[in-house]
Amino acid sequence: MMAGKKRKAFIYVTTVIIFFLIIPEFIFRILSSEHLSWLGYVTSFGGVINPLLSVMIFMGILSIMLAITTVYFVGKIYQTLSQYKRN
């Protein structure tokens, strides 16, 4: 039972790290400087906090949420396929 929880935690942590490193890289390469400045302005609540810092925080939170969502849905698909295979 404990090995299953450790394995699940390892999968979540690995996926979060991968998404945390890859998603912001793609977004920063794809966005033009105008779009990046607009995103910084929007995420900094109209200039209340540093726009670049707010974009970095936003990208980090977005990456973590996408990673957790991905692991959840892939787990559900795997459960469904494994139950289908048993029957």
N, C-alpha and C positions, 0 to 999 in steps of 0.2 A: 504494500500500500504506500509506504513511504517512498519507494523507488519511483512509483508512478507520479507522485507529486514533484519529486526532484526533476524528473524527465520533462514534465509539463512546464515547470518553472524555467528549466534550461531552454526549452523551445521558445517560450515567450521572451526571455531575455535576449537570446540570440537574434530573434526576428526584430525586436525593438532596436537593437544595436545596428543591424543591417539597414533597416529603414531610416534610422537616425542619421546614418552616414550617406545614404544614397539619395533619398528624396530631396533634401535641400540642395544637394549638388546639381541635380537635374533642373530644379526650379531656378537656381541662380544662373545656370548656363543658358536656359531657354528665355528668361525674361530680359527684355531690353532695359536700358538704364531708366527710361521714362516710367516703364511699368514697375520697376523695382522701387523707384522713388515714390510712386503713387501708393504702392503696397506698404512702404514704410510710413507714409503719412497716415494711411487708414488704420494701420495696426498700432500706431503710437497715440491714438485718441486725439488726433488733430495737433500733434506736436508737443503733447504733454511730456512724453518721455522720448529718449533718443530713438529716432526712426530705424537706424540700423540694428540696434539692440532689440527693438520690438519685432522686427522681421525675423531675427534669429530665434527669439523666443517663440514666435508664431510657428515657424518652420519646425522647431523641436517638438512642440505640442502636437502639431499636425502629423508629424512622422510617428510619434508614439501612438496616437489614436489610430492611424492607418495600420500600424503593425498589429496592435491588439485586435482590431476588427478583422484583419486578414487571417490571423491565427484562429480566431473564433469561427469564421466561416469555413476555412479549410478543415478545421476539426469536425464541424457539422457535416460537411460533405464526406469526409473520411468515414464518420460513423454510419452515415446512410449507405455508403457503398459497401462497407464491411458487413452491415446487417443484411443487405441485399445479397451479398455473396454467400452468406451462411444459409440463406433460405433457398 
